[in-house]
Each structure stands twice: as structure tokens, then as C-alpha cells.
Amino acid sequence: MMRTLRTIVLLIATFLIVAAPAYAGSASATMAVSVQVIGRTLLTVAQQPASVEVTQSDIQRGYIDVPAAVAFQVRSNAREGYSLQFEPVSAPFAQARITWENSTAAVGADGSWLTHGYQQGTTAGQLDVRLVLAPDATPGSYSWPVRFAAGTP
């Protein structure tokens, strides 16, 4: 008898547990979600000279042309594009004229930049550089004067 009563109580409890959600009230709500992706730009320099030799004929000409001087890759998710920011050049160079695709930047004592629109994936590029020599330049070996970084405008 006890066993039968226990079985009945267990069956009733099981029925209430299973059936209770069917009688439960339901509610719904709307939730808005927004995401802001922070722009990130990564620059990888594949090749650039460590130094540049200045000769007497370079000084007479007033400049040194270094075509395809720097090879690099940029990967960016910034929808507004990105820029290459160039640090100022120093003696014996008065200026570096840097050409990338169809844009040229004149980098002097204040630095400069070149901008590029958004492009999905990785962009490979190369910089052509004309190093304009200062009037008091002397022949010798000098550290490569072009230093740059990439960032979002």
C-alpha cells in the first residue's frame, strides 16, 4: 500500500513538473544591439635600405633618386581609410619626396603623410624616394632617413 501511494505521488509530481510550463505565462521583449568596430591598421615593411651613400656627384646634382626604395604591406579595417605618416628628415637631407601610386609627399623638418582609401584585405605598396640634399651636405654613408608608420586618419 505504501508502495502504491509513493508511486501515485511520484506520478502526480512528475505530471505537475511536466505540465507546469504549459500553464506558465509567456512574455516577449525587443532588444537592440549595436556594435562599433574600432579601426585598426597594421604596417609591415618588407624591404628598405639600411643606409644611403652620398657621393660628390650626388651633391652636385642636389638629390639622390631611389626607385622602389621601400616595399611594404598594409592591412586595415578602417572604413575611412588610413594614412602613412612620415617622420621629419634630418641632415644631410633637406627633404624626401616620397611617391606612392599617384600621390607625392614632401617630407621636410615637419614630417608629412599620404592617405589611402579603404580597401578590403592587404594592400602591397612600394615607395619611390627622391632625397634632396642640403646645401652643406658632404659625401659619406648615412642611415636611411625615411621612417614612417601607418594609422587611421
Secondary structure, DSSP 8 states (H G I E B T S, - for coil): -HHHHHHHHHHHHHHHHHHHHHHS----------------EEEEEEE--SEEEE-HHHHHHTEEEEEEEEEEEEEE--TT-EEEEE----TTEEEEEEEETTEEEEESTT-EEEEE---SSEEEEEEEEEEEE-TT--SEEEE----EEEE--
